[in-house]
Amino acid sequence: MLELDIIKQHVQLELDFVEDDTLLDTYSTAARRLIENRIGRTLYATQGEIPTETDPVTGEVTATDEDALVLDDDITTAMLLLIGHWYANRESVVVGSITSELPMAVNSLILPYRHFHFD
């Protein structure tokens, strides 16, 4: 979903360095899925990617995914923060380091987009 150029810029890799491209693509997909799961919505790169259907009687075109969300700067930033963290910390545990979550990071960026389903 995110272009490798912006991911490489974020993790401070040269654009011609290709050895980690597959890894970065994997992290990008994982970041998209994590955010989709947390906000309860499907992300689309563009408005044109949102699935639609046409009413056979009226010809009216409507989106079939009512909760669709087009990728914007907030979601892009959240994805880049996740990718950068996973790229720099490739294991689930860091030994010999004191860490803390950055305030106003990923959760703060995606919280306004969370959709609650009430059935």
PAPADREN-744815 format. One record per atom (N, C-alpha, C): y negated, z, x negated. Coordinates in steps of 0.001 Angstrom, whole numbers, padded with zeros to 6 digits, always signed. Layout:
N
YZX...
# end
This chain:
119
+001198+000000-000824+000000+000000+000000-001263+000000-000869-001269+000854-001899-002398+000837-002826-002118-000164-003939-003153-000834-004386-003010-001783-005482-002795-001020-006785-001956-001575-007664-001684-000929-008950-002947-000756-009787-003905-001658-009639-005142-001563-010425-005854-000234-010184-005994+000163-008914-006710+001404-008612-005883+002617-009024-004557+002521-008891-003690+003619-009312-003787+003797-010827-003713+002702-011570-003805+002781-013028-005161+003319-013472-006210+002927-012789-007539+003447-013106-007558+004959-012894-006966+005417-011803-006964+006849-011500-006168+007648-012530-005010+007148-012930-004186+007885-013906-004547+007518-015347-005595+006754-015507-006161+006381-016802-005185+005609-017681-004607+004553-017085-003752+003633-017827-004458+002292-017946-004209+001608-019033-004727+000255-019197-004028-000669-018197-004764-001621-017656-004199-002522-016649-003036-003341-017192-003039-003644-018499-001956-004444-019069-000726-003613-019444-000793-002285-019283+000372-001422-019521+001249-001493-018283+002442-002090-018433+003294-002349-017263+004576-001518-017238+004817-000739-018258+006073+000006-018345+006284+000997-017201+005212+001532-016638+005323+002525-015565+004995+001957-014182+004913+000651-014063+004547+000048-012774+005516+000415-011650+006805+000371-011918+007791+000701-010892+007659+002165-010488+007473+003040-011463+007285+004458-011181+006040+004684-010328+004947+004033-010673+003703+004185-009916+003851+003642-008498+004558+002538-008338+004825+002009-006992+005651+003003-006168+006622+003628-006817+007449+004625-006142+006599+005810-005698+005738+006293-006581+004841+007397-006224+003896+007000-005093+003433+005772-005107+002531+005299-004055+003226+005310-002692+004457+004834-002659+005221+004842-001411+005471+006272-000944+005829+007157-001875+006067+008561-001529+004791+009223-001006+003653+008922-001608+002377+009494-001163+002047+009022+000253+002277+007734+000520+002030+007207+001869+002906+007925+002889+004177+008049+002578+005103+008699+003514+004770+010170+003723+004412+010864+002656+004050+012278+002789+002851+012430+003719+001842+011613+003507+000636+011700+004336+000945+011306+005770+001709+010241+005976+002082+009850+007336+002808+010988+008048+003711+011652+007348+004447+012763+007949+003537+013935+008276+002584+014213+007412+001687+015351+007651+000689+015095+008768+000248+013862+008917-000750+013585+009961-000124+013056+011243+001149+012725+011205+001817+012235+012403+001342+010875+012859+000939+010055+011902+000433+008715+012213+000968+007739+011179+000990+006452+011545+001407+005405+010616+000164+004801+009975+000218+004633+008663-000892+004028+007922-000684+002520+007813-001779+001807+007938-001772+000352+007772-002880-000008+006794-002616-001001+005945-003600-001417+004945-004830-002044+005601-004620-002807+006675-005717-003474+007366-005519-003396+008876-006568-003625+009606-006508-003658+011070-005527-004732+011538-005474-005836+010812-004604-006948+011178-003114-006647+011067-002750-005589+010357-001343-005225+010208-000820-004371+011360-001706-003842+012176-001271-003007+013296-000543-003893+014303+000696-003523+014672+001447-004358+015609+000773-004415+016984+000842-005596+017579+000218-005798+018895+001201-006485+019835+000855-006440+021099+001606-007192+022098+000604-007832+023044+001008-008944+023611+000148-009672+024534+000703-009550+025946-000146-009136+026860+000256-009043+028264+000474-010461+028779+001672-010758+029316+001965-012122+029746+001125-012580+030941+000614-011652+031709-000184-012011+032892-001650-012188+032533-002227-011187+031850-003661-011227+031567-004001-011862+030226-003014-011921+029323-003280-012439+027984-003975-011432+027090-004166-010203+027593-004834-009159+026825-003921-008690+025689-004500-008583+024498-003771-008133+023314-004084-006659+023096-003040-005843+023002-003220-004416+022757-002318-003971+021614-002759-002935+020931-001977-002370+019839-000772-001641+020409+000379-001827+019786+001578-001112+020239+001694+000255+019563+000940+000478+018524+000911+001777+017848-000436+002424+018154-000463+003255+019175-001716+003876+019622-002294+004843+018593-001459+005361+017714-001905+006333+016721-002107+005717+015342-002176+004405+015280-002327+003707+014003-003584+004178+013278-003499+004203+011958-004645+004567+011136-004760+003569+009996-005912+002922+009899-006164+001975+008815-006610+002764+007588-006024+002417+006457-006323+003071+005188-007829+003087+004950-008378+004268+004655-009800+004389+004349-009961+005153+003035-011196+005454+002664-011444+006104+001374-010845+007507+001295-010884+008267+002395-010326+009617+002378-008826+009586+002107-008119+008731+002835-006672+008636+002671-006323+008058+001306-007079+007071+000857-006868+006504-000480-007025+007579-001548-008070+008399-001435-008304+009472-002402-007170+010483-002382-006717+010859-001187-005600+011800-001076-004354+011227-001736-004076+009950-001494-002919+009308-002110-003055+009294-003628-004233+008973-004128-004445+008929-005575-004284+010311-006201-004741+011356-005513-004569+012713-006028-003085+013067-006136-002323+012718-005108-000883+012981-005147-000212+012193-006259-000510+010900-006356+000096+010044-007383-000253+010565-008773-001518+010916-008981-001947+011436-010278-001227+012719-010646-001062+013590-009662-000357+014855-009905+001104+014591-010273+001767+013735-009495+003175+013444-009764+003362+012723-011101+002414+011868-011458+002512+011134-012725+002346+012081-013915+001420+013022-013795+001162+013960-014892+002210+015067-014966+002824+015403-013832+003797+016498-013755+005086+015946-013173+005950+015465-014007+007127+014729-013541+008309+015606-013168+008151+016883-013268+009206+017806-012864+008661+018714-011763+009553+019359-011028+009121+020198-009914+008584+021546-010368+008852+021931-011615+008403+023210-012138+007694+022969-013470+006563+023633-013650+005835+023571-014905+005998+024925-015577+006493+024944-016799+006737+026176-017534+005572+026446-018482+005139+027706-018527+004115+028107-019491+002711+027717-019117+002457+027561-017837+001128+027143-017402+000773+027862-016115-000471+028244-016003-000955+028823-014753-001640+027701-013990-001187+027494-012770-001749+026403-011982-002241+026925-010642-003111+026162-010045-003562+026458-008690-003963+025150-008035-003881+025147-006715-004252+023955-005969-005768+023821-005968-006235+022598-006150-007673+022362-006121-008191+022537-004705-009238+023303-004526-009793+023435-003182-010334+022092-002708-010235+021874-001431-010740+020654-000800-010070+019409-001367-008777+019509-001658-008066+018356-002195-007324+017636-001077-006056+017342-001269-005299+016482-000369-005351+016960+001084-005002+018224+001319-004987+018707+002708-006346+018597+003381-007403+018892+002656-008740+018786+003235-009110+017346+003563-008620+016406+002774-008925+015001+003011-008180+014440+004216-006935+014897+004438-006135+014302+005506-006172+015081+006811-006603+016337+006789-006594+017161+007995-007346+016539+009175-008505+015917+008968-009203+015337+010131-008443+014198+010809-007456+013632+010142-006719+012500+010695-005421+012915+011385-005132+014206+011353-003875+014682+011938-003881+014480+013439-002788+013960+013924-002642+013699+015348-001544+014586+015896-001851+015267+016966-000873+016129+017611-000368+015446+018855+000935+015422+019003+001553+014806+020178+001853+015898+021194+001338+015732+022393+001625+016661+023474+002387+015909+024547+003613+016298+024736+004434+015621+025735+004569+016459+026980
# end
